[in-house]
Amino acid sequence: MRAVRILPAVLQDIAEAAAWYDEQKYPGLGDHFLEAFYASLSHIQQDGEIYRAAYQDFRKLLIRPFPYSVYYRLHSSTWIVTLVIHAARKPSTARSLLRARK
């Protein structure tokens, strides 16, 4: 099992998404989103290799049941979570953010 590290920018990504859900008259849904995100980290830690590469060496995992993707890559022996973005965003937006955060 590999360690998982979250980039500081990802904490901002998930905070914005959680706040959006709470502002949409769904109190508590933001907390549910955060729980789903942190649960996805255990999937990455245990089975990160099973998700295929989405862009260069970045892999992608969907945060179910939410329409958000987690992008991560292996650096040395640690999974680095680099981006959390709504799955409906243009792929070019995700690629641009991944390049900037690499």
C-alpha positions in Angstrom: 0.0 0.0 0.0 1.4 3.4 -1.0 1.1 6.7 0.8 -1.2 9.4 -0.5 -0.3 13.1 -0.5 -2.7 15.9 -1.3 -1.5 19.1 -2.9 -2.7 22.3 -1.2 -4.5 23.4 -4.3 -6.7 20.3 -4.1 -7.9 21.3 -0.6 -9.2 24.5 -2.3 -10.8 22.5 -5.1 -12.8 20.3 -2.6 -13.7 23.3 -0.4 -15.2 25.2 -3.3 -17.1 22.1 -4.5 -18.5 21.4 -1.0 -19.5 25.1 -0.5 -21.3 25.0 -3.9 -23.3 22.0 -2.9 -24.2 23.6 0.5 -25.2 26.9 -1.3 -27.6 25.0 -3.6 -30.2 24.5 -0.8 -28.8 21.1 0.0 -27.5 21.5 3.5 -25.1 18.8 4.5 -24.5 17.7 0.9 -21.1 19.5 1.0 -20.1 17.3 3.9 -21.3 14.2 2.0 -19.1 15.3 -0.9 -16.1 15.7 1.4 -16.7 12.2 2.9 -16.9 10.8 -0.7 -13.6 12.5 -1.6 -11.8 11.2 1.4 -13.2 7.7 0.8 -11.8 7.9 -2.7 -8.3 8.4 -1.2 -8.4 4.9 0.3 -9.2 3.5 -3.1 -6.2 5.3 -4.5 -4.0 4.2 -1.7 -5.0 0.5 -2.0 -5.6 0.1 -5.7 -4.3 3.3 -7.5 -2.7 1.2 -10.2 -6.0 -0.2 -11.5 -7.2 3.2 -12.8 -5.8 4.0 -16.3 -3.9 7.0 -17.3 -6.1 9.9 -18.4 -3.4 12.4 -19.3 0.4 11.7 -19.4 1.1 9.9 -16.1 -2.0 11.2 -14.3 -4.7 8.7 -13.5 -8.3 9.6 -12.9 -10.9 8.4 -10.4 -14.5 9.5 -10.2 -15.8 10.6 -6.8 -19.1 8.6 -6.7 -21.9 9.5 -6.6 -20.7 13.1 -7.4 -19.7 14.2 -10.9 -16.1 15.1 -9.9 -12.8 13.5 -11.0 -9.7 13.1 -8.9 -6.4 13.3 -10.9 -3.4 11.7 -9.3 0.0 10.3 -10.2 2.8 8.2 -8.8 5.9 10.1 -7.6 8.6 7.8 -6.1 6.4 5.6 -4.0 3.7 8.1 -3.2 0.4 8.9 -4.9 0.1 12.6 -5.4 -3.4 13.9 -5.7 -3.1 16.9 -8.0 -6.5 18.0 -9.1 -10.2 17.6 -8.3 -12.5 19.0 -11.0 -16.1 18.6 -12.2 -16.3 15.9 -14.8 -18.2 18.0 -17.2 -15.4 20.5 -17.5 -13.5 20.5 -20.8 -10.6 18.0 -20.9 -8.4 20.9 -22.0 -9.1 22.7 -18.8 -8.1 19.7 -16.7 -4.9 19.3 -18.8 -4.0 22.9 -18.3 -4.5 22.8 -14.6 -2.5 19.5 -14.4 0.4 21.1 -16.3 0.3 24.1 -14.0 0.3 22.0 -10.8 2.9 19.4 -11.8 
